[in-house]
Amino acid sequence: MVEVKCLSDDELQNELHKLGFPPGPILPSTRKVYEKKLVQLLVSTPCAPPKKNGPGELNRAQDNDDSEEMQDFHQ
């Protein structure tokens, strides 16, 4: 895990951007807030996004099954 307190202001800003959080300017008054936010994002970010089966994929699979059955029927 990244040592958040050891990051420069630019590095902290870049790490937040990588995780999809657009920070404002890193100032002495805001740094602790952004450090805390980076830790939260690092802890909550999954290693690999889960794959989702959308309704379109299900319909395509059903369409393929139906066409195969129809081919068997015609043969």
C-alpha positions in Angstrom: 0.0 0.0 0.0 1.1 3.5 -0.7 2.6 5.5 2.2 0.2 8.4 1.9 2.0 10.7 4.3 5.2 10.3 2.3 3.7 11.5 -1.0 4.5 14.9 -2.4 1.6 17.1 -3.1 1.8 16.3 -6.9 2.0 12.6 -6.2 -1.0 12.8 -3.8 -3.0 14.6 -6.5 -2.0 12.1 -9.2 -2.9 9.1 -7.0 -6.4 10.6 -6.3 -6.8 11.2 -10.1 -5.9 7.6 -10.9 -8.7 6.4 -8.6 -11.3 8.7 -10.2 -11.3 11.5 -7.6 -10.6 15.0 -8.9 -9.0 16.9 -6.0 -8.7 20.6 -5.7 -5.4 22.2 -4.8 -3.3 20.4 -2.2 -2.6 23.0 0.5 -1.5 22.7 4.1 -5.1 23.3 5.1 -6.5 20.6 2.7 -3.7 18.0 2.7 -5.0 15.9 5.6 -8.5 15.7 4.0 -7.0 14.5 0.7 -4.7 12.0 2.5 -7.8 10.6 4.3 -9.7 10.4 1.0 -6.9 8.6 -0.7 -6.7 6.0 2.1 -10.5 5.5 1.8 -10.3 5.0 -2.0 -7.4 2.6 -1.7 -9.2 0.5 0.9 -12.5 0.4 -1.0 -11.2 -0.1 -4.5 -11.5 -3.7 -5.6 -8.5 -5.3 -7.4 -10.5 -6.4 -10.4 -14.0 -5.0 -11.3 -16.6 -7.7 -11.2 -18.1 -8.9 -14.6 -21.7 -8.2 -15.0 -24.1 -10.1 -17.3 -26.4 -7.5 -18.7 -29.8 -8.2 -20.1 -28.5 -7.9 -23.7 -26.1 -10.8 -23.1 -28.9 -12.9 -21.7 -31.1 -12.2 -24.7 -28.4 -13.0 -27.2 -27.8 -16.4 -25.4 -31.5 -17.2 -25.6 -31.6 -16.2 -29.2 -28.7 -18.5 -30.0 -30.4 -21.4 -28.2 -33.7 -20.8 -30.1 -31.9 -20.8 -33.5 -30.1 -24.0 -32.7 -33.4 -25.7 -31.8 -35.0 -24.5 -35.0 -32.1 -25.8 -37.0 -32.5 -29.2 -35.3 -36.2 -29.1 -36.0 -35.7 -28.4 -39.7 -33.2 -31.2 -40.1 
